[in-house]
Amino acid sequence: MCDAVDINLGCPQNIAKKGHYGSFLQDEWDLVRDIVQHLDTNLKIPVTCKIRVLPTVQESIKYAQMLEKAGCSVSSLNKKKKKNN
């Protein structure tokens, strides 16, 4: 039994790039939205997301709002930007 599902959309490591996850999904808003919606619809526990700062404050806010609308209960923001390794 678990209390929540946390999606780590902030991992900037090369392994995340190779595996197509973490901060390397932050450019694929439709995919991320679909993942969060699917989890929120099919689970009876909260979905949370860890994200990194996008290039502008406005983009970061818009991204967080998209996650919220998709069903993310809580998002946490890492103040560091994704580095393109």
Number of C-alpha atoms within 10 A of each C-alpha: 3 6 9 13 15 15 18 16 21 24 19 19 16 14 11 16 16 9 9 11 18 22 25 21 17 19 11 10 13 11 12 19 18 14 16 21 18 13 17 19 13 8 11 10 14 16 24 21 20 18 26 21 20 20 10 10 10 10 12 16 13 13 20 21 14 17 25 19 13 20 21 23 16 14 19 14 15 13 10 12 15 20 10 10 7
